[in-house]
Amino acid sequence: MRHGPLVGWTGLVCGLELKQGLEDLMRIGKYESSESTAGTAIAFLLIGLGVGAAVGMLLAPKTGRQLRKDLRRSYDDALDTVSDWTDEARGRFKDAIEKGSDFADELRAKAEPLSDLLRRS
């Protein structure tokens, strides 16, 4: 069965629009590489680990008391891990702020003679 030129062009245009829509969706969903790839990967990893651990514990044949104890232990371990990551991120942020401040001071010291020369002119 052969379609006329209008059907062919319509199909081509619809196909191109669909392709553009998928590209936009991938861009919006941050599936393309970007600066926050590591952060996104860590977030998805934590979500997956949490869901997997919860489902595994709920399906395991344990008593209610033992299950609650295991859930509490897992929750406390997760809090400790997040706390450690937060402390590490806070330290790195402070180091970056300190380096930026030092760089700004150096730049200001180098630009000061030039600024004085321009003011005198």
N, CA, C and O of each residue as an XYZ file, in Angstrom:
484
protein
N       0.848     -1.169      0.000
C       0.000      0.000      0.000
C       0.896      1.234      0.000
O       1.801      1.363      0.825
N       0.637      2.104     -0.904
C       1.435      3.304     -1.057
C       0.635      4.518     -0.620
O      -0.531      4.668     -0.988
N       1.263      5.384      0.167
C       0.584      6.593      0.624
C       0.988      7.755     -0.263
O       2.058      7.750     -0.872
N       0.125      8.741     -0.326
C       0.406      9.934     -1.118
C       1.466     10.789     -0.469
O       1.877     10.510      0.658
N       1.926     11.837     -1.160
C       2.984     12.695     -0.622
C       2.578     13.400      0.659
O       3.429     13.651      1.513
N       1.314     13.724      0.815
C       0.882     14.421      2.019
C       1.052     13.534      3.251
O       1.515     13.996      4.294
N       0.679     12.269      3.127
C       0.819     11.334      4.244
C       2.292     11.131      4.572
O       2.662     11.065      5.744
N       3.132     11.034      3.553
C       4.567     10.858      3.776
C       5.179     12.045      4.507
O       5.943     11.872      5.457
N       4.840     13.248      4.060
C       5.369     14.445      4.715
C       4.825     14.592      6.126
O       5.551     15.002      7.032
N       3.564     14.264      6.319
C       2.970     14.354      7.651
C       3.666     13.390      8.603
O       3.970     13.733      9.746
N       3.911     12.190      8.116
C       4.616     11.211      8.946
C       6.022     11.672      9.284
O       6.488     11.484     10.408
N       6.696     12.273      8.319
C       8.048     12.773      8.546
C       8.052     13.899      9.570
O       8.886     13.928     10.475
N       7.103     14.832      9.413
C       7.017     15.956     10.354
C       6.677     15.447     11.742
O       7.279     15.892     12.720
N       5.724     14.521     11.856
C       5.362     13.964     13.162
C       6.550     13.229     13.786
O       6.779     13.312     14.993
N       7.296     12.514     12.953
C       8.472     11.807     13.456
C       9.522     12.768     13.982
O      10.129     12.518     15.023
N       9.740     13.868     13.268
C      10.716     14.866     13.716
C      10.255     15.548     14.994
O      11.056     15.820     15.888
N       8.942     15.826     15.075
C       8.416     16.445     16.292
C       8.546     15.495     17.471
O       8.877     15.922     18.577
N       8.291     14.221     17.249
C       8.430     13.230     18.312
C       9.882     13.142     18.777
O      10.159     13.078     19.975
N      10.806     13.141     17.813
C      12.226     13.082     18.162
C      12.632     14.306     18.974
O      13.343     14.187     19.971
N      12.174     15.496     18.542
C      12.494     16.720     19.275
C      11.882     16.674     20.669
O      12.508     17.103     21.639
N      10.651     16.150     20.774
C      10.002     16.041     22.078
C      10.761     15.121     23.015
O      10.895     15.412     24.203
N      11.258     14.008     22.483
C      12.050     13.093     23.315
C      13.361     13.724     23.746
O      13.801     13.541     24.881
N      13.989     14.472     22.837
C      15.231     15.155     23.195
C      14.974     16.185     24.285
O      15.765     16.310     25.220
N      13.864     16.928     24.172
C      13.522     17.906     25.204
C      13.242     17.218     26.535
O      13.665     17.697     27.588
N      12.527     16.094     26.487
C      12.229     15.351     27.705
C      13.507     14.860     28.373
O      13.636     14.918     29.596
N      14.444     14.380     27.572
C      15.709     13.902     28.135
C      16.485     15.067     28.741
O      17.127     14.916     29.780
N      16.427     16.209     28.104
C      17.146     17.374     28.614
C      16.527     17.851     29.911
O      17.240     18.194     30.854
N      15.181     17.876     29.967
C      14.485     18.326     31.167
C      14.708     17.342     32.302
O      14.915     17.753     33.444
N      14.671     16.050     32.006
C      14.848     15.028     33.026
C      16.301     14.835     33.417
O      16.613     13.976     34.242
N      17.189     15.623     32.834
C      18.622     15.586     33.138
C      19.209     14.212     32.867
O      20.064     13.738     33.616
N      18.746     13.564     31.785
C      19.330     12.299     31.397
C      20.590     12.512     30.584
O      21.389     11.589     30.421
N      20.777     13.730     30.069
C      22.013     14.044     29.366
C      23.061     14.379     30.406
O      22.733     14.725     31.541
N      24.313     14.276     30.022
C      25.366     14.581     30.980
C      25.317     16.056     31.331
O      25.126     16.912     30.467
N      25.491     16.335     32.607
C      25.487     17.702     33.089
C      26.424     17.791     34.274
O      27.090     16.819     34.628
N      26.470     18.955     34.879
C      27.379     19.165     36.001
C      26.964     18.382     37.244
O      27.818     18.016     38.052
N      25.675     18.120     37.408
C      25.198     17.473     38.627
C      24.996     15.973     38.454
O      24.148     15.392     39.132
N      25.738     15.343     37.581
C      25.571     13.911     37.338
C      25.858     13.105     38.596
O      25.114     12.177     38.912
N      26.900     13.435     39.306
C      27.257     12.673     40.510
C      26.188     12.826     41.582
O      25.820     11.850     42.237
N      25.695     14.026     41.764
C      24.655     14.254     42.767
C      23.380     13.512     42.439
O      22.745     12.938     43.324
N      23.003     13.519     41.178
C      21.803     12.802     40.751
C      21.987     11.306     40.928
O      21.072     10.616     41.377
N      23.155     10.802     40.581
C      23.426      9.376     40.712
C      23.382      8.956     42.178
O      22.842      7.898     42.503
N      23.937      9.763     43.052
C      23.933      9.441     44.482
C      22.508      9.455     45.019
O      22.137      8.595     45.818
N      21.709     10.428     44.585
C      20.325     10.499     45.049
C      19.547      9.254     44.624
O      18.828      8.660     45.426
N      19.698      8.860     43.341
C      19.004      7.665     42.875
C      19.527      6.408     43.570
O      18.758      5.486     43.840
N      20.814      6.366     43.857
C      21.385      5.232     44.571
C      20.784      5.109     45.966
O      20.402      4.016     46.387
N      20.699      6.215     46.677
C      20.133      6.190     48.024
C      18.656      5.792     48.003
O      18.200      5.024     48.850
N      17.922      6.318     47.038
C      16.511      5.950     46.932
C      16.374      4.450     46.673
O      15.563      3.774     47.306
N      17.168      3.942     45.745
C      17.117      2.516     45.430
C      17.510      1.646     46.605
O      16.879      0.621     46.862
N      18.550      2.049     47.319
C      18.968      1.276     48.490
C      17.893      1.274     49.561
O      17.625      0.242     50.177
N      17.279      2.419     49.784
C      16.229      2.511     50.800
C      15.030      1.659     50.457
O      14.524      0.920     51.301
N      14.572      1.757     49.221
C      13.406      0.966     48.794
C      13.736     -0.517     48.835
O      12.928     -1.317     49.306
N      14.906     -0.891     48.350
C      15.299     -2.302     48.354
C      15.403     -2.867     49.754
O      14.959     -3.986     50.010
N      15.992     -2.097     50.668
C      16.124     -2.562     52.047
C      14.756     -2.704     52.712
O      14.503     -3.680     53.418
N      13.885     -1.740     52.488
C      12.554     -1.792     53.099
C      11.750     -2.983     52.571
O      11.119     -3.699     53.348
N      11.772     -3.195     51.264
C      11.034     -4.317     50.681
C      11.623     -5.635     51.168
O      10.879     -6.558     51.501
N      12.941     -5.733     51.215
C      13.571     -6.963     51.695
C      13.213     -7.277     53.129
O      12.971     -8.434     53.470
N      13.177     -6.275     53.963
C      12.840     -6.503     55.366
C      11.367     -6.861     55.547
O      11.013     -7.707     56.368
N      10.519     -6.199     54.763
C       9.085     -6.483     54.904
C       8.716     -7.875     54.394
O       7.755     -8.473     54.877
N       9.461     -8.392     53.435
C       9.165     -9.714     52.885
C       9.890    -10.837     53.623
O       9.577    -12.009     53.416
N      10.849    -10.498     54.476
C      11.594    -11.523     55.206
C      10.705    -12.106     56.323
O       9.938    -11.379     56.955
N      10.817    -13.415     56.556
C       9.992    -14.036     57.604
C      10.588    -13.771     58.991
O      11.366    -14.572     59.508
N      10.210    -12.635     59.581
C      10.698    -12.278     60.918
C       9.511    -11.879     61.776
O       8.437    -11.557     61.267
N       9.720    -11.906     63.072
C       8.678    -11.444     63.983
C       8.599     -9.923     63.920
O       9.525     -9.263     63.450
N       7.501     -9.383     64.390
C       7.304     -7.931     64.382
C       8.375     -7.199     65.170
O       8.877     -6.161     64.738
N       8.721     -7.744     66.329
C       9.730     -7.112     67.184
C      11.098     -7.104     66.476
O      11.790     -6.086     66.477
N      11.478     -8.226     65.881
C      12.759     -8.322     65.172
C      12.773     -7.397     63.958
O      13.789     -6.761     63.680
N      11.659     -7.317     63.235
C      11.564     -6.451     62.058
C      11.713     -4.986     62.458
O      12.439     -4.236     61.805
N      11.034     -4.576     63.521
C      11.158     -3.187     63.985
C      12.582     -2.872     64.427
O      13.092     -1.779     64.184
N      13.210     -3.838     65.073
C      14.596     -3.659     65.511
C      15.528     -3.490     64.307
O      16.402     -2.623     64.301
N      15.328     -4.332     63.292
C      16.151     -4.227     62.078
C      15.897     -2.922     61.339
O      16.834     -2.298     60.840
N      14.631     -2.505     61.265
C      14.316     -1.234     60.610
C      14.954     -0.061     61.346
O      15.486      0.857     60.721
N      14.898     -0.093     62.674
C      15.499      0.983     63.475
C      17.017      1.023     63.252
O      17.600      2.098     63.115
N      17.645     -0.147     63.219
C      19.084     -0.223     63.008
C      19.458      0.326     61.623
O      20.412      1.091     61.486
N      18.697     -0.073     60.612
C      18.958      0.418     59.254
C      18.748      1.922     59.168
O      19.519      2.622     58.511
N      17.715      2.419     59.823
C      17.430      3.850     59.836
C      18.579      4.613     60.503
O      19.037      5.633     59.989
N      19.034      4.114     61.639
C      20.145      4.769     62.331
C      21.423      4.746     61.501
O      22.159      5.732     61.473
N      21.695      3.635     60.828
C      22.869      3.543     59.957
C      22.776      4.545     58.809
O      23.762      5.196     58.462
N      21.588      4.664     58.225
C      21.396      5.624     57.129
C      21.597      7.049     57.619
O      22.214      7.862     56.931
N      21.078      7.358     58.809
C      21.277      8.699     59.372
C      22.756      8.986     59.608
O      23.228     10.087     59.324
N      23.480      8.010     60.123
C      24.914      8.191     60.343
C      25.648      8.444     59.026
O      26.519      9.311     58.950
N      25.294      7.689     58.000
C      25.934      7.857     56.695
C      25.657      9.236     56.125
O      26.569      9.908     55.643
N      24.399      9.662     56.177
C      24.040     10.989     55.663
C      24.730     12.077     56.477
O      25.176     13.079     55.919
N      24.820     11.891     57.764
C      25.497     12.860     58.622
C      26.981     12.972     58.254
O      27.534     14.070     58.197
N      27.611     11.830     58.007
C      29.015     11.844     57.601
C      29.188     12.566     56.269
O      30.110     13.365     56.106
N      28.300     12.284     55.316
C      28.388     12.938     54.007
C      28.162     14.447     54.140
O      28.812     15.244     53.465
N      27.232     14.824     55.019
C      26.950     16.240     55.235
C      28.169     16.941     55.823
O      28.531     18.037     55.395
N      28.800     16.303     56.806
C      29.995     16.894     57.405
C      31.116     17.048     56.377
O      31.811     18.064     56.354
N      31.284     16.037     55.534
C      32.320     16.105     54.503
C      32.013     17.216     53.498
O      32.905     17.963     53.097
N      30.755     17.316     53.098
C      30.363     18.363     52.145
C      30.549     19.740     52.764
O      30.998     20.667     52.090
N      30.212     19.882     54.029
C      30.381     21.162     54.722
C      31.861     21.552     54.762
O      32.205     22.713     54.542
N      32.730     20.584     55.042
C      34.172     20.867     55.065
C      34.688     21.269     53.699
O      35.481     22.203     53.585
N      34.249     20.574     52.660
C      34.681     20.924     51.305
C      34.178     22.303     50.908
O      34.889     23.063     50.251
N      32.947     22.627     51.308
C      32.384     23.938     50.998
C      33.183     25.038     51.684
O      33.480     26.065     51.072
N      33.531     24.830     52.947
C      34.332     25.824     53.670
C      35.700     25.996     53.021
O      36.193     27.117     52.899
N      36.318     24.882     52.602
C      37.605     24.972     51.916
C      37.486     25.762     50.617
O      38.356     26.573     50.301
N      36.419     25.528     49.869
C      36.217     26.244     48.608
C      36.002     27.735     48.863
O      36.529     28.572     48.130
N      35.237     28.066     49.890
C      35.016     29.478     50.239
C      36.334     30.139     50.639
O      36.613     31.274     50.252
N      37.129     29.427     51.407
C      38.415     29.969     51.846
C      39.357     30.196     50.662
O      40.025     31.227     50.587
N      39.410     29.226     49.734
C      40.255     29.377     48.549
C      39.770     30.528     47.684
O      40.576     31.289     47.148
N      38.448     30.660     47.546
C      37.885     31.764     46.766
C      38.197     33.106     47.386
O      38.491     34.070     46.680
N      38.134     33.171     48.692
C      38.456     34.409     49.395
C      39.930     34.763     49.229
O      40.272     35.924     49.003
N      40.805     33.759     49.341
C      42.235     33.996     49.140
C      42.527     34.470     47.723
O      43.341     35.369     47.513
N      41.853     33.854     46.751
C      42.037     34.245     45.356
C      41.575     35.681     45.135
O      42.235     36.446     44.432
N      40.436     36.047     45.736
C      39.925     37.412     45.594
C      40.880     38.408     46.224
O      41.089     39.490     45.676
N      41.468     38.063     47.374
C      42.440     38.961     48.020
C      43.676     39.152     47.152
O      44.176     40.269     47.021
N      44.174     38.068     46.558
C      45.336     38.169     45.671
C      45.029     39.028     44.455
O      45.831     39.872     44.055
N      43.874     38.804     43.883
C      43.465     39.558     42.705
C      43.312     41.035     43.052
O      43.715     41.896     42.271
N      42.743     41.334     44.197
C      42.583     42.716     44.646
C      43.947     43.371     44.841
O      44.143     44.527     44.465
N      44.890     42.632     45.429
C      46.233     43.182     45.662
C      46.947     43.452     44.337
O      47.670     44.441     44.214
N      46.751     42.584     43.351
C      47.391     42.796     42.045
C      46.734     43.926     41.271
O      47.404     44.615     40.502
N      45.431     44.131     41.459
C      44.714     45.148     40.710
C      44.810     46.523     41.356
O      44.540     47.527     40.696
N      45.183     46.592     42.610
C      45.236     47.876     43.325
C      46.213     48.866     42.689
O      45.840     50.024     42.499
N      47.448     48.470     42.349
C      48.347     49.445     41.712
C      47.798     49.958     40.376
O      47.956     51.132     40.043
N      47.165     49.082     39.630
C      46.590     49.479     38.355
C      45.433     50.453     38.575
O      45.277     51.419     37.827
N      44.632     50.198     39.591
C      43.529     51.088     39.914
C      44.029     52.451     40.338
O      43.475     53.471     39.928
N      45.075     52.482     41.159
C      45.647     53.768     41.590
C      46.195     54.537     40.394
O      46.028     55.754     40.315
N      46.838     53.853     39.476
C      47.386     54.507     38.288
C      46.270     55.106     37.446
O      46.411     56.219     36.940
N      45.181     54.399     37.291
C      44.068     54.916     36.503
C      43.387     56.093     37.178
O      42.922     56.998     36.487
N      43.310     56.115     38.494
C      42.720     57.246     39.215
C      43.558     58.510     39.067
O      43.011     59.609     38.979
N      44.877     58.363     39.039
C      45.777     59.515     38.927
C      45.736     60.122     37.525
O      46.012     61.309     37.356
N      45.398     59.326     36.534
C      45.417     59.805     35.155
C      44.322     60.764     34.860
O      44.214     61.251     33.735
